[in-house]
């Protein structure tokens, strides 16, 4: 449970880091790269909960 919370906080911090760049950027190609840079960690966060951990 705490591992998921830490991952969520890290994901939130990454989003807050990217937000000003996404908000102010006018070039569409760089905007797509930044958005994909945010989509991949979100996808990993969602799918990591489905994996069975071996510990």
C-alpha positions in Angstrom: 0.0 0.0 0.0 2.7 2.5 0.9 4.6 1.6 -2.3 1.6 2.5 -4.4 1.3 5.8 -2.5 4.9 6.7 -3.0 4.6 5.9 -6.7 1.5 8.1 -7.0 3.2 11.0 -5.2 6.2 10.6 -7.6 3.8 10.6 -10.6 2.1 13.7 -9.3 5.4 15.5 -8.8 6.4 14.6 -12.4 3.2 16.0 -13.6 3.7 19.2 -11.7 7.2 19.4 -13.1 6.0 19.1 -16.7 2.9 21.3 -16.4 4.5 24.7 -16.9 6.3 23.4 -20.0 3.2 21.9 -21.5 1.2 25.0 -20.7 3.6 27.5 -22.3 4.9 25.5 -25.2 3.8 26.6 -28.6 5.5 23.9 -30.8 3.2 21.0 -31.4 6.0 18.4 -31.9 7.7 19.2 -28.6 4.3 19.3 -26.9 3.6 15.7 -28.1 6.9 14.5 -26.8 6.3 16.0 -23.4 2.8 14.6 -23.2 4.1 11.1 -24.2 6.7 11.6 -21.5 3.8 11.9 -19.1 1.7 9.1 -20.6 4.3 6.4 -20.3 4.8 6.8 -16.5 1.0 6.9 -16.0 0.6 3.7 -18.0 3.4 2.1 -16.0 1.7 3.1 -12.8 -1.7 1.7 -13.8 -0.2 -1.6 -15.1 2.2 -2.1 -12.2 -0.7 -2.7 -9.8 -1.8 -5.7 -11.9 1.5 -7.5 -11.6 2.0 -10.0 -8.8 5.0 -9.1 -6.7 7.4 -11.8 -5.7 8.8 -11.0 -2.3 
